[in-house]
């Protein structure tokens, strides 16, 4: 009998995962992402001052190691400010509706 943790399904929340290393992103919208979809971003490393900025919401906040952010990246422009140190992040995304 196969353990439940290894069981697979055709259902998925995200179609892709991107690993990013030491990138302070310029302002952008992820136009290829699904318009009604969400992204999950998390980061780790030894760094300071890597603020996530979402101008349309007038938000600027510290995006610290271990933080997780969920938002609609195709609708909301965003960027990571320049930082010092070693920073890695993971972004989960979809380009199409995954449940339809």
The first five atom37 places (N, CA, C, CB, O) and aatype in JSON, in Angstrom:
{
  "aatype": [20, 20, 20, 20, 20, 20, 20, 20, 20, 20, 20, 20, 20, 20, 20, 20, 20, 20, 20, 20, 20, 20, 20, 20, 20, 20, 20, 20, 20, 20, 20, 20, 20, 20, 20, 20, 20, 20, 20, 20, 20, 20, 20, 20, 20, 20, 20, 20, 20, 20, 20, 20, 20, 20, 20, 20, 20, 20, 20, 20, 20, 20, 20, 20, 20, 20, 20, 20, 20, 20, 20, 20, 20, 20, 20, 20, 20, 20, 20, 20, 20, 20, 20, 20, 20, 20, 20, 20, 20, 20, 20, 20, 20, 20, 20, 20, 20, 20, 20, 20],
  "atom_mask": [
    [1, 1, 1, 1, 1],
    [1, 1, 1, 1, 1],
    [1, 1, 1, 1, 1],
    [1, 1, 1, 1, 1],
    [1, 1, 1, 1, 1],
    [1, 1, 1, 1, 1],
    [1, 1, 1, 1, 1],
    [1, 1, 1, 1, 1],
    [1, 1, 1, 1, 1],
    [1, 1, 1, 1, 1],
    [1, 1, 1, 1, 1],
    [1, 1, 1, 1, 1],
    [1, 1, 1, 1, 1],
    [1, 1, 1, 1, 1],
    [1, 1, 1, 1, 1],
    [1, 1, 1, 1, 1],
    [1, 1, 1, 1, 1],
    [1, 1, 1, 1, 1],
    [1, 1, 1, 1, 1],
    [1, 1, 1, 1, 1],
    [1, 1, 1, 1, 1],
    [1, 1, 1, 1, 1],
    [1, 1, 1, 1, 1],
    [1, 1, 1, 1, 1],
    [1, 1, 1, 1, 1],
    [1, 1, 1, 1, 1],
    [1, 1, 1, 1, 1],
    [1, 1, 1, 1, 1],
    [1, 1, 1, 1, 1],
    [1, 1, 1, 1, 1],
    [1, 1, 1, 1, 1],
    [1, 1, 1, 1, 1],
    [1, 1, 1, 1, 1],
    [1, 1, 1, 1, 1],
    [1, 1, 1, 1, 1],
    [1, 1, 1, 1, 1],
    [1, 1, 1, 1, 1],
    [1, 1, 1, 1, 1],
    [1, 1, 1, 1, 1],
    [1, 1, 1, 1, 1],
    [1, 1, 1, 1, 1],
    [1, 1, 1, 1, 1],
    [1, 1, 1, 1, 1],
    [1, 1, 1, 1, 1],
    [1, 1, 1, 1, 1],
    [1, 1, 1, 1, 1],
    [1, 1, 1, 1, 1],
    [1, 1, 1, 1, 1],
    [1, 1, 1, 1, 1],
    [1, 1, 1, 1, 1],
    [1, 1, 1, 1, 1],
    [1, 1, 1, 1, 1],
    [1, 1, 1, 1, 1],
    [1, 1, 1, 1, 1],
    [1, 1, 1, 1, 1],
    [1, 1, 1, 1, 1],
    [1, 1, 1, 1, 1],
    [1, 1, 1, 1, 1],
    [1, 1, 1, 1, 1],
    [1, 1, 1, 1, 1],
    [1, 1, 1, 1, 1],
    [1, 1, 1, 1, 1],
    [1, 1, 1, 1, 1],
    [1, 1, 1, 1, 1],
    [1, 1, 1, 1, 1],
    [1, 1, 1, 1, 1],
    [1, 1, 1, 1, 1],
    [1, 1, 1, 1, 1],
    [1, 1, 1, 1, 1],
    [1, 1, 1, 1, 1],
    [1, 1, 1, 1, 1],
    [1, 1, 1, 1, 1],
    [1, 1, 1, 1, 1],
    [1, 1, 1, 1, 1],
    [1, 1, 1, 1, 1],
    [1, 1, 1, 1, 1],
    [1, 1, 1, 1, 1],
    [1, 1, 1, 1, 1],
    [1, 1, 1, 1, 1],
    [1, 1, 1, 1, 1],
    [1, 1, 1, 1, 1],
    [1, 1, 1, 1, 1],
    [1, 1, 1, 1, 1],
    [1, 1, 1, 1, 1],
    [1, 1, 1, 1, 1],
    [1, 1, 1, 1, 1],
    [1, 1, 1, 1, 1],
    [1, 1, 1, 1, 1],
    [1, 1, 1, 1, 1],
    [1, 1, 1, 1, 1],
    [1, 1, 1, 1, 1],
    [1, 1, 1, 1, 1],
    [1, 1, 1, 1, 1],
    [1, 1, 1, 1, 1],
    [1, 1, 1, 1, 1],
    [1, 1, 1, 1, 1],
    [1, 1, 1, 1, 1],
    [1, 1, 1, 1, 1],
    [1, 1, 1, 1, 1],
    [1, 1, 1, 1, 1]
  ],
  "atom_positions": [
    [[0.84, -1.19, 0.0], [0.0, 0.0, 0.0], [0.89, 1.25, 0.0], [-0.96, 0.0, 1.23], [1.85, 1.33, 0.77]],
    [[0.57, 2.19, -0.85], [1.35, 3.41, -0.98], [0.95, 4.42, 0.11], [1.16, 4.02, -2.38], [-0.24, 4.62, 0.35]],
    [[1.94, 5.06, 0.76], [1.61, 6.07, 1.79], [0.82, 7.23, 1.19], [2.9, 6.6, 2.47], [1.06, 7.63, 0.05]],
    [[-0.11, 7.76, 1.95], [-0.96, 8.86, 1.48], [-0.14, 10.07, 1.05], [-1.93, 9.28, 2.58], [-0.52, 10.76, 0.11]],
    [[0.96, 10.33, 1.71], [1.76, 11.51, 1.4], [2.32, 11.47, -0.03], [2.9, 11.65, 2.4], [2.66, 12.52, -0.58]],
    [[2.42, 10.3, -0.62], [2.96, 10.16, -1.97], [1.88, 10.06, -3.04], [3.84, 8.96, -2.04], [2.2, 9.93, -4.23]],
    [[0.62, 10.11, -2.66], [-0.47, 10.02, -3.61], [-0.53, 11.3, -4.45], [-1.82, 9.78, -2.89], [-0.4, 12.4, -3.92]],
    [[-0.71, 11.13, -5.75], [-0.77, 12.29, -6.63], [-2.2, 12.51, -7.12], [0.19, 12.12, -7.84], [-3.06, 11.65, -6.99]],
    [[-2.4, 13.66, -7.69], [-3.71, 14.05, -8.19], [-3.52, 14.92, -9.42], [-4.53, 14.8, -7.11], [-2.45, 15.5, -9.62]],
    [[-4.55, 15.01, -10.24], [-4.5, 15.91, -11.4], [-4.84, 17.34, -10.99], [-5.45, 15.42, -12.5], [-4.72, 18.25, -11.8]],
    [[-5.27, 17.55, -9.76], [-5.63, 18.87, -9.26], [-4.37, 19.55, -8.72], [-6.73, 18.79, -8.17], [-3.54, 18.91, -8.06]],
    [[-4.26, 20.81, -8.99], [-3.11, 21.57, -8.51], [-3.52, 23.02, -8.27], [-1.92, 21.49, -9.51], [-4.42, 23.53, -8.93]],
    [[-2.86, 23.65, -7.35], [-3.12, 25.06, -7.11], [-2.24, 25.94, -7.97], [-2.92, 25.4, -5.65], [-2.64, 27.05, -8.34]],
    [[-1.05, 25.47, -8.3], [-0.1, 26.28, -9.04], [0.54, 25.46, -10.14], [0.97, 26.86, -8.11], [0.75, 24.25, -9.99]],
    [[0.84, 26.11, -11.25], [1.45, 25.43, -12.39], [2.96, 25.53, -12.38], [0.91, 25.98, -13.68], [3.64, 24.72, -13.02]],
    [[3.49, 26.51, -11.68], [4.93, 26.7, -11.73], [5.5, 27.2, -10.42], [5.29, 27.64, -12.82], [4.81, 27.78, -9.59]],
    [[6.79, 26.96, -10.28], [7.56, 27.44, -9.14], [8.84, 28.03, -9.68], [7.84, 26.28, -8.1], [9.53, 27.42, -10.5]],
    [[9.16, 29.23, -9.21], [10.4, 29.88, -9.61], [11.24, 30.12, -8.36], [10.12, 31.23, -10.36], [10.74, 30.57, -7.34]],
    [[12.52, 29.79, -8.46], [13.47, 30.07, -7.38], [14.32, 31.26, -7.82], [14.37, 28.82, -7.05], [14.9, 31.25, -8.91]],
    [[14.39, 32.28, -6.99], [15.1, 33.51, -7.33], [16.22, 33.73, -6.32], [14.13, 34.73, -7.37], [16.04, 33.53, -5.12]],
    [[17.37, 34.14, -6.82], [18.53, 34.36, -5.95], [19.06, 35.77, -6.17], [19.64, 33.3, -6.22], [19.42, 36.14, -7.29]],
    [[19.1, 36.55, -5.09], [19.73, 37.89, -5.09], [19.21, 38.82, -6.18], [21.22, 37.75, -5.23], [20.0, 39.43, -6.9]],
    [[17.89, 38.91, -6.3], [17.3, 39.79, -7.31], [16.46, 40.87, -6.62], [16.43, 38.98, -8.3], [15.5, 40.57, -5.91]],
    [[16.83, 42.12, -6.83], [15.99, 43.25, -6.44], [15.2, 43.6, -7.7], [16.84, 44.49, -5.89], [15.73, 44.23, -8.61]],
    [[13.95, 43.21, -7.74], [13.14, 43.34, -8.96], [12.72, 44.78, -9.2], [11.9, 42.45, -8.86], [12.45, 45.53, -8.27]],
    [[12.68, 45.14, -10.46], [12.17, 46.45, -10.88], [10.64, 46.42, -10.82], [12.67, 46.81, -12.33], [10.05, 45.33, -10.81]],
    [[9.97, 47.57, -10.77], [8.5, 47.59, -10.76], [7.93, 46.85, -11.98], [7.99, 49.04, -10.74], [8.35, 47.09, -13.11]],
    [[6.97, 45.97, -11.73], [6.36, 45.19, -12.81], [5.05, 44.57, -12.36], [7.32, 44.12, -13.3], [4.76, 44.5, -11.17]],
    [[4.26, 44.11, -13.33], [3.12, 43.23, -13.12], [3.45, 41.93, -13.84], [1.76, 43.87, -13.63], [4.08, 41.96, -14.9]],
    [[3.04, 40.82, -13.28], [3.29, 39.53, -13.91], [2.16, 39.26, -14.9], [3.4, 38.38, -12.85], [1.22, 38.51, -14.61]],
    [[2.25, 39.86, -16.07], [1.18, 39.85, -17.06], [0.87, 38.46, -17.63], [1.52, 40.78, -18.19], [-0.22, 38.25, -18.16]],
    [[1.79, 37.54, -17.52], [1.52, 36.19, -18.04], [0.82, 35.31, -17.01], [2.82, 35.53, -18.49], [0.41, 34.19, -17.33]],
    [[0.67, 35.8, -15.78], [-0.05, 35.03, -14.77], [-1.55, 35.1, -15.03], [0.28, 35.55, -13.35], [-2.03, 36.03, -15.68]],
    [[-2.27, 34.13, -14.52], [-3.72, 34.07, -14.66], [-4.34, 35.27, -13.93], [-4.28, 32.73, -14.09], [-4.04, 35.5, -12.76]],
    [[-5.19, 36.02, -14.6], [-5.74, 37.28, -14.06], [-6.51, 37.08, -12.76], [-6.64, 37.93, -15.08], [-6.46, 37.95, -11.88]],
    [[-7.22, 35.97, -12.62], [-7.98, 35.72, -11.4], [-7.19, 34.86, -10.4], [-9.29, 35.04, -11.73], [-7.73, 34.43, -9.38]],
    [[-5.94, 34.62, -10.7], [-5.13, 33.77, -9.84], [-4.34, 34.54, -8.81], [-4.2, 32.96, -10.68], [-4.38, 35.77, -8.76]],
    [[-3.64, 33.82, -8.0], [-2.83, 34.37, -6.92], [-1.41, 33.85, -7.03], [-3.44, 34.02, -5.54], [-1.18, 32.8, -7.63]],
    [[-0.48, 34.56, -6.47], [0.88, 34.05, -6.32], [1.18, 33.97, -4.83], [1.92, 34.97, -7.06], [0.62, 34.7, -4.01]],
    [[2.07, 33.06, -4.51], [2.61, 32.97, -3.16], [4.1, 33.2, -3.27], [2.28, 31.58, -2.48], [4.79, 32.53, -4.03]],
    [[4.6, 34.16, -2.5], [6.04, 34.44, -2.47], [6.54, 34.23, -1.04], [6.34, 35.91, -2.97], [5.92, 34.67, -0.08]],
    [[7.67, 33.55, -0.93], [8.32, 33.41, 0.37], [9.82, 33.63, 0.16], [8.02, 32.0, 1.02], [10.34, 33.4, -0.93]],
    [[10.49, 34.07, 1.21], [11.91, 34.36, 1.06], [12.7, 33.86, 2.26], [12.13, 35.87, 0.88], [12.15, 33.63, 3.34]],
    [[14.0, 33.69, 2.05], [14.91, 33.27, 3.11], [16.3, 33.76, 2.79], [14.89, 31.73, 3.28], [16.57, 34.19, 1.67]],
    [[17.17, 33.69, 3.76], [18.56, 34.11, 3.58], [19.02, 35.02, 4.7], [18.72, 34.81, 2.24], [18.34, 35.18, 5.72]],
    [[20.18, 35.61, 4.49], [20.78, 36.52, 5.46], [20.9, 37.88, 4.78], [22.18, 36.01, 5.96], [21.91, 38.17, 4.14]],
    [[19.88, 38.71, 4.92], [19.83, 39.99, 4.21], [19.1, 41.03, 5.05], [19.14, 39.82, 2.84], [18.44, 40.71, 6.04]],
    [[19.25, 42.28, 4.65], [18.52, 43.39, 5.28], [17.97, 44.31, 4.21], [19.43, 44.17, 6.27], [18.53, 44.41, 3.12]],
    [[16.89, 44.99, 4.53], [16.3, 46.04, 3.69], [15.67, 45.55, 2.39], [17.33, 47.04, 3.36], [15.65, 46.29, 1.41]],
    [[15.16, 44.34, 2.34], [14.5, 43.86, 1.13], [13.01, 44.12, 1.22], [14.77, 42.34, 0.9], [12.22, 43.19, 1.41]],
    [[12.62, 45.36, 1.1], [11.21, 45.73, 1.21], [10.44, 45.34, -0.04], [11.07, 47.23, 1.46], [10.94, 45.48, -1.16]],
    [[9.22, 44.84, 0.16], [8.3, 44.59, -0.94], [7.41, 45.82, -1.05], [7.44, 43.27, -0.71], [6.85, 46.28, -0.06]],
    [[7.29, 46.36, -2.26], [6.49, 47.56, -2.49], [5.36, 47.23, -3.47], [7.38, 48.72, -3.04], [5.59, 46.62, -4.52]],
    [[4.15, 47.64, -3.11], [2.97, 47.52, -3.97], [2.4, 48.94, -4.09], [1.9, 46.48, -3.4], [1.57, 49.34, -3.28]],
    [[2.84, 49.68, -5.12], [2.48, 51.1, -5.23], [0.98, 51.39, -5.27], [3.11, 51.66, -6.44], [0.53, 52.36, -4.65]],
    [[0.19, 50.59, -5.97], [-1.25, 50.87, -6.11], [-1.97, 50.85, -4.76], [-1.89, 49.85, -7.04], [-3.0, 51.51, -4.6]],
    [[-1.44, 50.1, -3.81], [-2.03, 50.03, -2.47], [-1.3, 50.91, -1.47], [-2.03, 48.6, -1.97], [-1.63, 50.95, -0.29]],
    [[-0.3, 51.63, -1.98], [0.53, 52.48, -1.14], [1.15, 51.68, 0.01], [-0.31, 53.65, -0.58], [1.2, 52.14, 1.15]],
    [[1.63, 50.47, -0.32], [2.23, 49.58, 0.67], [3.73, 49.42, 0.44], [1.55, 48.22, 0.64], [4.19, 49.25, -0.68]],
    [[4.45, 49.48, 1.52], [5.89, 49.17, 1.52], [6.16, 48.51, 2.86], [6.79, 50.47, 1.29], [6.01, 49.13, 3.91]],
    [[6.57, 47.24, 2.82], [6.82, 46.57, 4.09], [8.03, 45.66, 4.0], [5.61, 45.78, 4.51], [8.41, 45.21, 2.92]],
    [[8.61, 45.41, 5.14], [9.78, 44.54, 5.22], [9.35, 43.13, 4.84], [10.41, 44.57, 6.65], [8.38, 42.6, 5.37]],
    [[10.09, 42.53, 3.92], [9.85, 41.15, 3.49], [11.01, 40.35, 4.04], [9.73, 41.02, 1.9], [12.03, 40.17, 3.37]],
    [[10.84, 39.85, 5.27], [11.93, 39.23, 6.03], [12.0, 37.72, 5.8], [11.75, 39.52, 7.51], [11.03, 37.11, 5.34]],
    [[13.15, 37.12, 6.11], [13.29, 35.67, 5.97], [12.16, 34.95, 6.72], [14.65, 35.21, 6.51], [11.87, 35.23, 7.88]],
    [[11.53, 34.01, 6.01], [10.44, 33.25, 6.59], [9.07, 33.84, 6.32], [10.64, 33.12, 8.05], [8.06, 33.17, 6.56]],
    [[9.0, 35.07, 5.83], [7.71, 35.69, 5.51], [7.1, 35.05, 4.27], [7.87, 37.2, 5.3], [7.8, 34.58, 3.39]],
    [[5.77, 35.05, 4.24], [5.02, 34.57, 3.08], [4.01, 35.65, 2.7], [4.3, 33.2, 3.39], [3.31, 36.18, 3.56]],
    [[3.95, 35.97, 1.41], [3.03, 36.99, 0.91], [2.18, 36.35, -0.2], [3.81, 38.25, 0.37], [2.69, 35.64, -1.05]],
    [[0.88, 36.63, -0.16], [-0.04, 36.11, -1.17], [-0.78, 37.31, -1.76], [-1.05, 35.06, -0.56], [-1.4, 38.08, -1.03]],
    [[-0.73, 37.45, -3.08], [-1.44, 38.55, -3.73], [-1.62, 38.25, -5.21], [-0.68, 39.87, -3.55], [-1.15, 37.23, -5.71]],
    [[-2.3, 39.13, -5.91], [-2.59, 38.96, -7.34], [-1.58, 39.76, -8.14], [-4.05, 39.4, -7.68], [-1.76, 40.96, -8.38]],
    [[-0.53, 39.1, -8.55], [0.61, 39.77, -9.17], [0.36, 40.27, -10.58], [1.77, 38.86, -9.18], [1.12, 41.09, -11.08]],
    [[-0.68, 39.79, -11.22], [-0.99, 40.29, -12.56], [-1.78, 41.6, -12.49], [-1.77, 39.24, -13.35], [-1.77, 42.38, -13.44]],
    [[-2.45, 41.84, -11.37], [-3.24, 43.05, -11.2], [-2.5, 44.15, -10.45], [-4.53, 42.73, -10.48], [-2.73, 45.34, -10.68]],
    [[-1.6, 43.75, -9.55], [-0.9, 44.71, -8.7], [0.58, 44.79, -9.06], [-1.07, 44.34, -7.23], [1.32, 43.81, -8.92]],
    [[0.99, 45.95, -9.52], [2.42, 46.15, -9.75], [3.17, 46.01, -8.43], [2.69, 47.54, -10.38], [2.63, 46.32, -7.37]],
    [[4.4, 45.53, -8.5], [5.16, 45.28, -7.28], [6.65, 45.24, -7.61], [4.72, 43.96, -6.62], [7.04, 45.1, -8.77]],
    [[7.46, 45.36, -6.58], [8.9, 45.21, -6.74], [9.57, 45.01, -5.4], [9.5, 46.43, -7.45], [8.99, 45.3, -4.35]],
    [[10.79, 44.5, -5.45], [11.63, 44.34, -4.26], [12.71, 45.4, -4.32], [12.26, 42.9, -4.19], [13.42, 45.54, -5.32]],
    [[12.83, 46.15, -3.24], [13.84, 47.21, -3.18], [15.24, 46.61, -3.05], [13.55, 48.17, -2.01], [15.38, 45.48, -2.6]],
    [[16.27, 47.36, -3.43], [17.64, 46.88, -3.24], [17.9, 46.51, -1.78], [18.65, 47.95, -3.71], [17.35, 47.11, -0.86]],
    [[18.75, 45.51, -1.59], [19.03, 44.99, -0.25], [20.5, 44.65, -0.12], [18.16, 43.74, 0.04], [21.24, 44.65, -1.1]],
    [[20.9, 44.37, 1.09], [22.27, 43.94, 1.36], [22.23, 42.5, 1.87], [22.97, 44.88, 2.4], [21.38, 42.16, 2.69]],
    [[23.15, 41.67, 1.38], [23.24, 40.29, 1.84], [22.83, 39.3, 0.78], [22.39, 40.1, 3.05], [22.76, 39.62, -0.41]],
    [[22.55, 38.08, 1.23], [22.17, 36.97, 0.36], [20.68, 36.7, 0.55], [23.02, 35.69, 0.67], [20.25, 36.37, 1.66]],
    [[19.9, 36.84, -0.51], [18.45, 36.66, -0.43], [17.98, 35.68, -1.49], [17.73, 38.02, -0.59], [18.35, 35.79, -2.66]],
    [[17.17, 34.74, -1.07], [16.54, 33.79, -2.0], [15.04, 33.86, -1.79], [17.07, 32.33, -1.78], [14.57, 34.18, -0.7]],
    [[14.3, 33.58, -2.85], [12.86, 33.54, -2.72], [12.28, 32.47, -3.64], [12.25, 34.92, -3.05], [12.9, 32.04, -4.61]],
    [[11.09, 32.06, -3.3], [10.34, 31.09, -4.09], [9.01, 31.73, -4.43], [10.15, 29.73, -3.32], [8.35, 32.32, -3.57]],
    [[8.6, 31.61, -5.7], [7.32, 32.16, -6.15], [6.52, 31.04, -6.78], [7.53, 33.35, -7.16], [6.99, 30.38, -7.71]],
    [[5.31, 30.82, -6.28], [4.38, 29.85, -6.83], [3.37, 30.61, -7.68], [3.68, 29.01, -5.69], [2.81, 31.6, -7.2]],
    [[3.11, 30.19, -8.91], [2.26, 30.94, -9.83], [1.53, 30.02, -10.79], [3.08, 31.95, -10.61], [1.82, 28.82, -10.87]],
    [[0.56, 30.6, -11.52], [-0.14, 29.87, -12.58], [-0.37, 30.82, -13.76], [-1.51, 29.28, -12.06], [-0.63, 32.01, -13.56]],
    [[-0.27, 30.29, -14.96], [-0.55, 31.07, -16.16], [-1.97, 30.82, -16.69], [0.47, 30.74, -17.24], [-2.45, 31.55, -17.55]],
    [[-2.63, 29.79, -16.18], [-3.99, 29.45, -16.6], [-4.8, 29.04, -15.37], [-3.97, 28.3, -17.66], [-4.25, 28.82, -14.29]],
    [[-6.11, 28.95, -15.56], [-6.99, 28.46, -14.49], [-6.66, 26.98, -14.27], [-8.52, 28.67, -14.86], [-6.79, 26.19, -15.2]],
    [[-6.25, 26.61, -13.09], [-5.79, 25.25, -12.86], [-6.9, 24.27, -12.47], [-4.75, 25.25, -11.81], [-6.7, 23.06, -12.55]],
    [[-8.04, 24.76, -12.05], [-9.11, 23.86, -11.59], [-10.2, 23.69, -12.63], [-9.72, 24.38, -10.29], [-11.11, 22.88, -12.43]],
    [[-10.15, 24.43, -13.74], [-11.23, 24.37, -14.72], [-10.92, 23.41, -15.79], [-11.51, 25.7, -15.32], [-11.72, 23.23, -16.7]]
  ]
}
